[in-house]
Structures are given as structure tokens and as C-alpha cells.
């Protein structure tokens, strides 16, 4: 079955196609006939982020600006209250001040909430967000990659990174060839790839999960004694920094390479 199907109204990805067929089969089983029309309203998720760091920064900036403006109006209202001699005007200004104060308090709570999110393990500093972007062979918005990333997601960034690492290591067969053939999307589709294509898929899954990931290239001495040009991945985990991830051999684990000599390699 192809990964995407063109139907009336747009493109339906593989997972929603399965959902459509399942619902159609359930209808036929219960009603004894095929439905005349089937609608799918489930949107295709763009990424598998737990937290959008750009949104956090924008909300903090926006709320801070609103607080300053509200405080300015509150101070101006307070000055008018002190200067007015008219009771009705005073009552109106007092009511306005209470409303402004309520808004100010609410904005302060919102600001504390978003500032706390900056301490979350899922928050990515602005300097590292370049490692969340789509690149030539690494699509972070491909529906099949996004759905898989959502399935592999765990409660922490490290557990999620480890889950992604183990899936690629155990589910993608290693093939020996030079450079790239399939990219992240094709490697997931064909379930095979060399070090470069496995790196593409690992990077794509990490990035679409909101975890920065980058490529590393070296000239490595493998346990066989042979030297090869090699590509692997580093993923960024808050509190741990850049963690090595090489999925090309089952003896490797996240942060630990055993199939080539890190001390001898360049």
C-alpha cells in the first residue's frame, strides 16, 4: 500500500488511510453493507513536539509587553484618582483600576507559567533550534516519521531519545554502500540503510520530537580492524549535552559506541 493516497478533498496519509479502511470495515460488519460516504476529520500532525520553544519565547515577550502597558495605564488611572474631586468620576476610575489590576494579576500568572516552561527538559535554547529544522534528506514533517515519533515518545527527553535510538538500531537493517540512497523517508519505508541513511532517519525522528540532533562524520577504526569513513548522530539532551548515537550495530547503546574505537578514530 503506498504511503499516501489521493482522495477527493486532498491527500490522506498511510495511518489515516488505515483508519478509514478500519471504520469502513466496522460499518460493513455492523450494517451489512458499504457506507455511501466516509469523512476523515483527523488532521495530519506537523510535528511530535511536546513543547514549541519558539512559542514559549514569543508568549513571554508578548505578555511582558502587555504587563508594561497595563502597568502604565494603571499608574495613569491612579494619578487621575488622586486629582479628581468628583465622586462619580472617582467611582468610575476605581472600578477601572480594579479591572486593570485583575488583568495585571492574570498576566503575571501567565508569565510565571511560560517562564517555568523555559526550565522544562523539552525547552530548546534559541542557539540550538537550527538542529530542529528540515534538511535535504531529513524531513521532520513527513507524516510517517511524525506518527512514528509520536508512538516512540516517552515522558522525558532522554527516554524519548533512547526509545528512538533503539527503534532505529533494532528495526533498520544495515546495508553497506557509499553516501546516501534513501534519506529519512525512504529508510523508514524500506527498513534498510547504511550509516548515512540511518543517521538521516534518527535525526528526523529526534528533530520531529523536539530534540536537537546533528550529524558527525569521522574516519573510524572498526572492531574488524578495517578503517572506513563513517557517519553517526549526536542528540542534545538538557543537562547532558550532546549524546553520541550510532545505530549501525546492535552492541551500541545511546551514549556508548562499541563497534569502532573512539580513541583511534579521527
Backbone bond lengths (Angstrom), bond angles and torsions (degrees), N, CA, C in turn:
res aa  C-N    CA-C-N  psi(-1)  N-CA   C-N-CA  omega(-1)  CA-C   N-CA-C  phi
1 X - - - 1.463 - - 1.522 109.02 -
2 X 1.335 120.62 128.48 1.454 121.65 179.04 1.522 110.93 -64.43
3 X 1.344 115.50 158.45 1.453 119.82 -175.19 1.515 112.51 -71.38
4 X 1.327 117.95 -26.51 1.457 121.27 -179.62 1.522 109.80 -133.13
5 X 1.314 116.73 146.75 1.463 122.07 179.80 1.520 108.95 -126.98
6 X 1.330 116.00 134.44 1.455 121.01 175.58 1.526 108.73 -86.16
7 X 1.313 116.81 116.04 1.457 121.75 175.80 1.523 108.41 -123.15
8 X 1.328 116.28 169.19 1.457 119.70 177.93 1.528 109.83 -60.25
9 X 1.308 116.36 124.57 1.461 119.80 179.63 1.506 113.34 102.70
10 X 1.353 118.92 -7.32 1.459 118.67 177.16 1.507 113.60 142.85
11 X 1.331 115.10 -168.01 1.454 122.33 -178.84 1.526 110.04 -96.35
12 X 1.316 116.61 135.07 1.460 122.01 177.79 1.523 108.27 -112.35
13 X 1.322 117.28 126.03 1.457 120.50 -178.36 1.532 110.73 -75.11
14 X 1.328 115.36 171.45 1.464 122.06 -174.48 1.527 112.10 -56.38
15 X 1.333 116.86 -46.60 1.469 120.03 -174.05 1.525 111.76 -68.16
16 X 1.334 117.23 -39.38 1.455 118.62 176.79 1.520 111.46 -73.62
17 X 1.341 117.28 -25.36 1.462 119.81 173.56 1.531 110.24 -65.33
18 X 1.337 116.23 -43.91 1.467 120.47 175.82 1.529 110.29 -60.21
19 X 1.345 115.61 -42.10 1.467 120.27 178.70 1.533 110.23 -61.15
20 X 1.346 116.06 -43.99 1.469 120.77 179.96 1.523 110.55 -60.57
21 X 1.336 117.14 -47.63 1.462 121.01 -179.01 1.524 111.67 -64.76
22 X 1.329 115.89 -36.63 1.473 119.72 178.52 1.521 111.06 -65.30
23 X 1.332 116.32 -43.95 1.460 119.83 179.67 1.531 110.91 -66.11
24 X 1.346 116.00 -37.49 1.463 119.75 178.06 1.527 110.66 -65.01
25 X 1.337 115.90 -42.43 1.457 119.63 178.34 1.514 112.55 -64.33
26 X 1.347 116.00 -39.92 1.468 119.58 178.04 1.524 111.10 -63.75
27 X 1.343 116.42 -39.45 1.476 120.27 178.07 1.529 110.35 -63.47
28 X 1.322 116.89 -45.82 1.476 120.67 -179.32 1.530 110.68 -62.13
29 X 1.352 116.12 -39.05 1.464 119.86 -179.28 1.523 111.14 -66.31
30 X 1.340 116.86 -40.98 1.468 119.90 -175.62 1.530 112.92 -84.69
31 X 1.357 117.02 -32.46 1.467 120.53 -174.92 1.526 113.11 -101.27
32 X 1.329 116.15 -18.01 1.457 118.86 179.26 1.512 114.73 84.32
33 X 1.322 117.57 7.98 1.467 120.69 179.89 1.516 110.12 -157.95
34 X 1.323 116.39 170.37 1.457 121.19 -178.60 1.521 110.57 -83.61
35 X 1.333 117.97 143.33 1.468 120.18 176.79 1.522 110.73 -70.52
36 X 1.321 116.15 151.31 1.457 120.03 179.30 1.517 112.78 -77.83
37 X 1.350 116.30 -23.01 1.460 120.00 -176.23 1.515 109.23 -154.01
38 X 1.316 116.52 142.10 1.468 121.39 177.51 1.520 108.55 -129.83
39 X 1.318 116.60 128.80 1.463 121.80 176.93 1.520 110.24 -111.40
40 X 1.325 116.49 140.73 1.462 121.85 174.16 1.525 107.78 -118.74
41 X 1.317 116.02 121.43 1.459 120.29 -178.51 1.531 112.36 -109.27
42 X 1.339 116.49 -5.03 1.464 118.57 -177.66 1.525 110.11 -74.01
43 X 1.334 117.80 120.28 1.467 119.81 -179.80 1.526 111.31 -74.77
44 X 1.319 116.07 154.31 1.458 120.84 174.28 1.520 108.06 -80.05
45 X 1.328 119.30 120.36 1.470 119.85 179.97 1.521 110.39 -65.74
46 X 1.321 117.37 141.44 1.458 122.07 -177.93 1.526 111.57 -79.71
47 X 1.334 116.39 -39.71 1.459 121.84 178.11 1.519 108.95 -144.56
48 X 1.324 116.28 174.19 1.465 120.46 179.80 1.529 110.44 -111.14
49 X 1.340 117.19 28.28 1.458 121.38 -178.30 1.523 112.19 -59.81
50 X 1.327 116.29 140.90 1.458 121.26 166.15 1.533 109.69 -85.53
51 X 1.328 115.04 -28.35 1.459 120.86 -174.11 1.518 108.45 -150.20
52 X 1.331 116.78 127.46 1.461 121.14 177.06 1.524 107.64 -94.90
53 X 1.318 116.37 105.76 1.466 121.37 -174.93 1.517 112.44 -64.28
54 X 1.333 117.67 -34.58 1.464 120.68 177.11 1.524 111.16 -61.87
55 X 1.339 115.87 -41.92 1.462 120.53 178.98 1.520 110.71 -63.60
56 X 1.330 116.92 -41.00 1.474 120.76 178.29 1.519 110.44 -58.77
57 X 1.328 117.01 -47.12 1.467 120.73 -179.14 1.523 111.57 -63.69
58 X 1.334 116.13 -41.97 1.467 119.87 -179.66 1.526 111.47 -65.93
59 X 1.345 116.55 -39.15 1.468 119.63 179.22 1.538 110.76 -66.44
60 X 1.318 117.00 -40.84 1.469 120.32 178.52 1.527 109.93 -61.62
61 X 1.323 116.64 -44.03 1.465 121.10 179.63 1.518 111.33 -64.07
62 X 1.350 115.53 -44.17 1.466 120.25 -178.97 1.532 111.80 -65.92
63 X 1.333 116.76 -45.16 1.467 120.28 -178.05 1.523 110.69 -67.63
64 X 1.333 117.49 -38.39 1.468 120.83 177.72 1.524 110.89 -60.51
65 X 1.337 116.59 -41.45 1.460 121.23 178.22 1.524 111.06 -65.53
66 X 1.344 116.86 -42.04 1.469 120.44 177.84 1.526 111.48 -63.45
67 X 1.324 116.67 -38.34 1.471 120.47 177.89 1.521 111.04 -62.02
68 X 1.318 116.59 -43.31 1.468 120.52 179.88 1.527 111.10 -63.24
69 X 1.335 115.48 -43.38 1.461 119.86 179.52 1.523 111.56 -65.72
70 X 1.330 116.30 -42.99 1.469 120.65 179.98 1.517 110.53 -64.79
71 X 1.343 116.62 -42.16 1.461 120.68 178.10 1.520 111.73 -61.40
72 X 1.344 116.01 -38.56 1.464 120.78 179.32 1.522 111.09 -64.16
73 X 1.341 116.43 -43.18 1.468 120.57 179.18 1.522 110.21 -68.17
74 X 1.333 117.17 -38.38 1.468 120.51 177.84 1.525 111.06 -60.97
75 X 1.339 116.23 -44.08 1.474 119.72 179.98 1.525 111.03 -64.42
76 X 1.347 116.27 -39.54 1.465 119.76 179.03 1.524 110.62 -66.25
77 X 1.348 116.83 -39.43 1.467 121.64 178.55 1.526 110.53 -65.33
78 X 1.327 116.58 -39.64 1.462 121.08 179.35 1.522 110.99 -64.17
79 X 1.332 117.53 -39.37 1.469 120.81 178.41 1.526 110.73 -64.74
80 X 1.341 116.41 -40.82 1.466 119.97 178.36 1.519 111.24 -64.29
81 X 1.343 117.12 -37.23 1.461 121.29 178.84 1.519 111.13 -61.96
82 X 1.327 117.22 -37.45 1.465 121.86 -178.60 1.528 112.26 -73.52
83 X 1.354 115.20 -27.47 1.463 119.07 -175.52 1.527 113.95 -91.93
84 X 1.347 116.80 -24.65 1.463 119.07 -174.50 1.530 111.72 -74.53
85 X 1.321 113.64 146.43 1.471 119.56 176.10 1.514 111.25 -113.17
86 X 1.311 115.98 0.53 1.456 121.32 -178.05 1.532 109.58 -94.63
87 X 1.353 115.31 124.32 1.459 119.87 -175.55 1.524 111.96 -63.81
88 X 1.326 117.38 -43.72 1.463 120.09 -179.13 1.534 111.34 -63.49
89 X 1.326 114.86 -40.08 1.465 119.27 177.58 1.522 110.43 -64.37
90 X 1.347 115.76 -40.50 1.464 120.51 179.27 1.532 111.23 -61.87
91 X 1.346 115.37 -44.05 1.464 118.88 179.65 1.530 111.31 -62.79
92 X 1.332 115.14 -39.78 1.471 119.24 178.81 1.530 111.26 -65.36
93 X 1.333 115.78 -41.33 1.463 119.84 179.65 1.531 111.48 -68.55
94 X 1.325 116.72 -36.33 1.468 120.33 177.99 1.531 111.00 -64.46
95 X 1.334 115.11 -41.80 1.472 119.29 178.26 1.532 110.26 -63.44
96 X 1.322 115.56 -40.28 1.461 119.14 179.50 1.529 110.50 -66.89
97 X 1.310 116.55 -39.10 1.467 120.05 -179.29 1.530 110.32 -64.74
98 X 1.354 117.01 -41.79 1.466 120.27 178.95 1.523 110.54 -61.85
99 X 1.341 116.53 -40.86 1.463 120.73 178.39 1.533 111.32 -63.86
100 X 1.337 115.60 -43.69 1.459 120.21 178.46 1.530 111.36 -64.04
101 X 1.332 115.58 -39.53 1.462 119.91 179.97 1.531 111.18 -65.31
102 X 1.333 115.67 -37.55 1.458 120.27 177.21 1.530 110.25 -64.41
103 X 1.333 116.27 -42.95 1.468 121.06 177.50 1.523 110.28 -62.54
104 X 1.330 116.44 -42.33 1.468 121.73 -178.98 1.531 110.62 -62.12
105 X 1.325 116.40 -42.96 1.468 121.14 179.33 1.522 110.92 -64.38
106 X 1.338 116.41 -41.59 1.459 120.79 178.84 1.529 111.05 -63.76
107 X 1.331 116.48 -41.27 1.460 120.42 178.30 1.522 111.69 -65.26
108 X 1.323 117.05 -36.67 1.464 120.46 177.16 1.522 111.44 -62.46
109 X 1.337 117.15 -40.06 1.467 121.01 177.73 1.529 110.49 -64.40
110 X 1.338 115.91 -42.56 1.463 119.43 178.44 1.519 111.16 -62.22
111 X 1.335 116.46 -41.37 1.454 120.53 -179.18 1.523 110.80 -64.39
112 X 1.331 117.43 -41.91 1.473 120.57 177.60 1.524 110.41 -61.45
113 X 1.330 116.62 -39.56 1.464 120.96 -179.60 1.532 110.65 -61.23
114 X 1.327 116.82 -49.15 1.469 119.90 -177.38 1.524 112.26 -72.21
115 X 1.326 117.35 -31.28 1.465 119.35 175.51 1.527 110.56 -68.32
116 X 1.322 116.41 -34.76 1.470 119.39 175.77 1.531 110.86 -65.10
117 X 1.347 116.73 -33.85 1.464 120.11 178.92 1.526 111.50 -63.80
118 X 1.331 117.11 -26.60 1.465 119.73 178.88 1.526 111.17 -67.88
119 X 1.323 117.10 -18.19 1.465 121.41 176.73 1.524 112.38 -90.91
120 X 1.344 116.38 -1.69 1.460 120.55 -179.63 1.523 110.52 -70.88
121 X 1.350 118.21 145.51 1.474 120.63 174.45 1.524 112.82 -59.75
122 X 1.328 117.22 -20.94 1.467 121.26 -178.23 1.520 112.25 -85.33
123 X 1.335 117.49 -9.15 1.465 120.01 179.45 1.525 109.42 -77.56
124 X 1.324 115.84 130.98 1.466 121.66 -178.72 1.524 108.95 -110.92
125 X 1.332 117.94 122.86 1.472 120.21 177.34 1.520 111.80 -57.90
126 X 1.319 116.25 151.36 1.464 121.26 -175.68 1.527 112.01 -57.42
127 X 1.325 117.74 -34.28 1.460 121.32 -176.89 1.527 112.91 -67.85
128 X 1.344 117.01 -17.59 1.470 120.79 -177.38 1.527 112.87 -104.93
129 X 1.322 118.08 -1.43 1.465 120.06 -174.75 1.527 112.85 -72.40
130 X 1.320 117.05 -13.91 1.461 119.66 173.62 1.522 110.11 -62.84
131 X 1.343 116.72 -25.48 1.460 122.12 -179.59 1.526 112.42 -87.00
132 X 1.350 116.59 15.09 1.464 121.67 173.94 1.526 111.60 -113.05
133 X 1.324 116.33 -1.02 1.459 120.30 -172.23 1.524 113.22 -87.94
134 X 1.329 114.84 156.99 1.458 121.55 171.91 1.524 109.63 -69.04
135 X 1.329 116.82 138.24 1.455 122.12 172.93 1.523 108.70 -126.53
136 X 1.340 116.60 -178.12 1.467 121.66 -168.81 1.524 114.18 -51.45
137 X 1.323 117.96 -46.08 1.472 121.39 -176.05 1.530 112.06 -111.41
138 X 1.314 115.60 14.67 1.469 120.31 -173.25 1.521 109.36 -136.11
139 X 1.334 116.26 88.25 1.461 121.07 179.45 1.524 109.97 -86.39
140 X 1.319 116.81 121.46 1.467 120.00 179.69 1.525 111.29 -94.55
141 X 1.351 117.41 0.30 1.463 120.37 179.00 1.527 112.50 -116.96
142 X 1.334 117.68 4.11 1.463 119.93 175.41 1.528 108.60 -59.80
143 X 1.343 119.34 125.59 1.468 120.96 -174.55 1.519 114.01 -55.41
144 X 1.326 117.85 -38.89 1.454 120.41 -178.11 1.532 111.44 -67.82
145 X 1.325 116.48 -36.56 1.460 120.75 176.28 1.527 110.54 -69.91
146 X 1.332 116.08 -41.06 1.464 119.99 179.56 1.522 111.13 -63.31
147 X 1.326 116.94 -46.69 1.463 120.29 -179.95 1.533 111.22 -61.53
148 X 1.325 116.75 -42.82 1.464 119.60 179.17 1.520 110.53 -64.34
149 X 1.319 116.84 -41.89 1.468 120.33 178.56 1.525 111.13 -60.83
150 X 1.322 116.56 -38.97 1.467 120.19 177.97 1.531 111.06 -65.03
151 X 1.329 116.63 -38.36 1.464 120.53 178.77 1.529 111.82 -67.72
152 X 1.332 116.70 -32.07 1.465 121.38 -176.75 1.525 112.74 -88.99
153 X 1.319 117.31 -3.92 1.463 121.29 -176.73 1.529 111.74 -65.79
154 X 1.330 115.33 138.17 1.465 122.29 176.61 1.533 109.50 -120.77
155 X 1.326 117.05 -173.86 1.457 120.62 -174.43 1.530 113.64 -75.15
156 X 1.321 118.35 -25.71 1.458 121.44 -178.23 1.524 109.88 -122.28
157 X 1.329 115.74 162.91 1.460 119.55 179.19 1.523 110.81 -66.58
158 X 1.335 117.28 -39.32 1.468 119.02 -179.59 1.526 110.33 -66.27
159 X 1.333 117.00 -44.99 1.470 120.29 179.55 1.523 111.04 -63.42
160 X 1.337 117.04 -37.31 1.459 120.60 177.30 1.520 110.91 -66.87
161 X 1.341 116.51 -44.85 1.457 120.26 177.30 1.516 111.87 -60.20
162 X 1.323 116.55 -41.04 1.465 120.92 179.28 1.524 111.01 -67.75
163 X 1.328 117.04 -38.60 1.464 121.27 178.27 1.529 110.59 -63.31
164 X 1.333 116.79 -43.78 1.462 121.37 177.97 1.524 110.54 -64.29
165 X 1.339 115.95 -45.65 1.462 120.73 -179.87 1.525 111.08 -57.69
166 X 1.343 116.67 -49.05 1.455 120.11 -177.14 1.521 111.60 -65.67
167 X 1.333 117.65 -34.54 1.465 119.34 179.56 1.523 110.42 -65.39
168 X 1.326 117.98 -47.34 1.464 121.01 -179.89 1.526 109.97 -64.25
169 X 1.326 116.95 -45.08 1.468 120.66 179.98 1.519 112.12 -58.88
170 X 1.326 117.07 -43.02 1.467 121.32 -172.85 1.527 113.75 -91.57
171 X 1.338 118.02 -18.29 1.468 120.12 -173.26 1.515 113.92 -107.65
172 X 1.336 117.54 -17.32 1.458 121.07 -178.75 1.525 108.98 -107.12
173 X 1.322 116.66 119.33 1.467 121.51 178.02 1.526 109.84 -70.85
174 X 1.330 115.51 142.50 1.461 119.31 177.98 1.528 109.99 -83.08
175 X 1.332 116.09 131.81 1.461 122.50 175.15 1.522 108.44 -123.63
176 X 1.315 116.44 138.65 1.468 119.92 -179.61 1.523 110.43 -93.63
177 X 1.303 116.60 115.09 1.456 123.35 170.93 1.525 106.78 -161.39
178 X 1.310 116.73 168.05 1.461 120.69 -176.29 1.529 111.05 -95.96
179 X 1.321 114.46 149.79 1.459 123.53 178.20 1.534 111.38 60.06
180 X 1.330 117.04 -155.06 1.464 119.26 -175.84 1.526 110.94 -110.74
181 X 1.332 115.86 145.79 1.470 121.51 176.49 1.525 112.31 -117.30
182 X 1.318 115.64 -41.50 1.466 119.58 -166.43 1.527 114.74 -112.82
183 X 1.320 117.92 -24.65 1.449 118.92 -172.09 1.522 110.62 69.04
184 X 1.320 116.57 -177.70 1.472 120.07 -177.59 1.521 111.83 -63.81
185 X 1.339 116.83 -45.42 1.465 121.01 -176.77 1.529 111.87 -63.37
186 X 1.348 116.98 -47.21 1.456 120.38 -179.34 1.514 113.08 -68.94
187 X 1.334 116.38 -35.32 1.464 119.67 178.50 1.522 110.92 -63.81
188 X 1.316 116.61 -39.67 1.463 120.20 176.36 1.528 110.46 -66.59
189 X 1.320 116.80 -38.99 1.467 121.04 -177.83 1.526 111.63 -67.81
190 X 1.349 116.96 -45.89 1.460 121.04 -174.44 1.522 113.42 -92.40
191 X 1.338 116.77 -10.73 1.471 121.99 177.09 1.530 112.56 60.74
192 X 1.321 116.51 33.18 1.463 120.23 176.24 1.514 108.80 -152.50
193 X 1.340 115.85 154.63 1.451 118.91 178.92 1.516 111.79 176.90
194 X 1.336 116.39 154.68 1.465 120.49 173.42 1.520 109.24 -80.13
195 X 1.328 116.57 -169.39 1.464 119.10 -176.50 1.520 111.91 -62.05
196 X 1.347 117.44 -35.97 1.460 121.01 -178.19 1.523 110.72 -67.73
197 X 1.325 117.13 -48.84 1.460 119.98 -177.58 1.526 112.27 -70.28
198 X 1.325 117.58 -34.23 1.464 118.97 173.48 1.527 110.34 -63.92
199 X 1.338 115.79 -37.35 1.468 119.56 177.18 1.526 110.33 -64.88
200 X 1.341 117.80 -41.17 1.472 121.01 177.32 1.533 110.63 -55.90
201 X 1.332 116.73 -46.91 1.458 120.33 -176.92 1.523 110.94 -68.19
202 X 1.325 117.22 -42.90 1.459 120.47 179.36 1.519 111.00 -62.49
203 X 1.326 116.77 -43.30 1.469 121.02 178.59 1.526 110.12 -62.64
204 X 1.337 117.08 -44.40 1.466 120.72 -178.67 1.526 111.60 -62.37
205 X 1.329 116.80 -45.03 1.465 120.41 -179.84 1.529 111.62 -64.49
206 X 1.328 116.16 -40.77 1.464 119.54 179.11 1.526 110.87 -66.35
207 X 1.323 116.09 -47.71 1.468 119.56 -176.80 1.517 111.90 -64.22
208 X 1.333 117.96 -41.63 1.455 119.16 -179.40 1.534 111.20 -70.17
209 X 1.346 116.74 -15.57 1.472 121.58 174.42 1.522 111.76 -87.46
210 X 1.342 116.89 -3.38 1.461 120.44 -179.22 1.511 113.09 88.69
211 X 1.335 117.75 16.77 1.465 122.39 -179.97 1.531 108.15 -109.84
212 X 1.338 118.95 118.99 1.465 120.48 179.30 1.527 111.09 -58.59
213 X 1.327 115.70 139.02 1.469 120.78 179.27 1.519 108.70 -144.78
214 X 1.344 116.19 144.88 1.464 120.70 -179.66 1.527 109.94 -142.72
215 X 1.326 115.02 161.80 1.458 122.17 -179.22 1.528 110.64 -90.48
216 X 1.337 115.27 148.50 1.463 121.83 172.51 1.524 107.37 -130.54
217 X 1.339 116.16 138.14 1.457 120.09 178.50 1.521 109.30 -123.89
218 X 1.324 116.10 139.50 1.452 119.77 179.58 1.520 111.83 -151.22
219 X 1.314 115.41 171.57 1.463 122.35 173.30 1.518 105.81 -109.49
220 X 1.335 116.65 108.89 1.459 121.55 -163.89 1.530 112.69 -115.71
221 X 1.330 113.68 145.01 1.457 121.25 173.84 1.526 108.02 -96.56
222 X 1.340 116.09 111.55 1.457 121.09 -175.93 1.530 111.10 -84.48
223 X 1.342 115.75 167.40 1.462 120.64 -177.23 1.523 111.77 -64.53
224 X 1.340 116.54 -17.00 1.470 120.69 175.56 1.522 111.65 -74.25
225 X 1.343 115.94 -13.72 1.456 121.06 -175.93 1.513 113.03 95.66
226 X 1.341 117.37 -9.22 1.457 121.71 -179.92 1.528 111.40 -86.07
227 X 1.325 115.35 152.19 1.463 122.23 177.09 1.530 109.22 -106.79
228 X 1.352 115.53 133.62 1.460 120.18 178.02 1.530 109.60 -141.90
229 X 1.332 114.73 151.26 1.462 119.46 166.10 1.527 107.03 -68.63
230 X 1.320 117.21 135.07 1.468 120.44 -170.57 1.522 110.07 -141.28
231 X 1.318 115.54 148.73 1.466 122.36 177.94 1.517 109.15 -126.22
232 X 1.326 116.57 136.57 1.459 122.08 175.16 1.520 108.88 -143.00
233 X 1.303 117.69 -169.60 1.464 122.14 -170.75 1.521 110.33 -128.27
234 X 1.312 115.02 151.61 1.464 121.53 165.85 1.524 107.92 -122.96
235 X 1.326 117.43 133.56 1.463 121.41 174.36 1.520 108.63 -113.06
236 X 1.327 115.54 144.56 1.469 120.56 -176.19 1.520 110.40 -96.65
237 X 1.329 115.80 120.25 1.458 122.42 178.56 1.523 108.06 -116.03
238 X 1.322 116.41 124.81 1.459 120.23 -179.46 1.528 109.99 -58.14
239 X 1.319 116.83 129.12 1.456 122.21 -178.69 1.518 113.48 91.40
240 X 1.343 117.19 -15.49 1.462 122.25 179.62 1.529 112.45 -118.23
241 X 1.328 116.80 -21.85 1.451 120.57 -177.03 1.520 111.55 80.05
242 X 1.339 115.85 -151.18 1.459 121.45 -178.51 1.528 110.18 -80.41
243 X 1.334 115.96 121.69 1.456 122.38 -176.14 1.535 109.00 -110.52
244 X 1.331 116.29 128.09 1.462 121.61 -178.47 1.527 111.39 -68.47
245 X 1.348 115.52 137.01 1.468 120.90 179.96 1.527 108.91 -140.57
246 X 1.329 116.74 106.13 1.468 122.68 178.81 1.521 108.12 -121.18
247 X 1.339 116.18 108.81 1.473 121.31 -172.55 1.522 113.06 -92.28
248 X 1.329 118.63 6.52 1.469 120.21 -170.43 1.523 114.38 -78.54
249 X 1.328 118.21 -5.38 1.474 119.43 178.25 1.520 108.95 -146.02
250 X 1.331 116.07 142.47 1.470 121.29 -176.42 1.523 112.83 -67.97
251 X 1.340 118.68 -16.48 1.467 119.63 -179.99 1.519 111.82 -82.28
252 X 1.331 116.86 -8.81 1.465 120.31 177.39 1.520 110.95 -83.67
253 X 1.316 115.59 147.49 1.459 121.42 173.15 1.522 108.03 -127.83
254 X 1.321 117.36 169.54 1.458 120.16 179.77 1.523 109.57 -62.88
255 X 1.321 116.24 120.21 1.459 121.15 -179.77 1.512 113.92 91.22
256 X 1.340 117.42 -5.23 1.472 120.39 -176.24 1.527 110.41 -137.80
257 X 1.341 115.77 119.29 1.468 122.14 178.58 1.517 108.96 -106.24
258 X 1.335 116.63 129.09 1.462 120.88 -178.84 1.532 113.15 -122.42
259 X 1.338 117.71 -13.65 1.469 118.74 -175.06 1.530 113.14 -90.29
260 X 1.324 118.08 -1.83 1.460 121.29 170.73 1.525 108.80 -149.33
261 X 1.324 115.13 156.80 1.469 122.58 -173.11 1.523 109.99 -85.55
262 X 1.323 116.48 108.79 1.462 120.70 -178.30 1.529 111.74 -67.46
263 X 1.323 118.06 -28.36 1.460 120.66 -178.74 1.528 111.89 -76.19
264 X 1.336 116.70 -37.13 1.466 120.51 -178.83 1.521 112.20 -82.58
265 X 1.310 117.26 -26.57 1.458 120.77 -174.31 1.519 112.44 -76.49
266 X 1.316 114.76 161.17 1.463 120.77 -175.94 1.524 109.85 -116.88
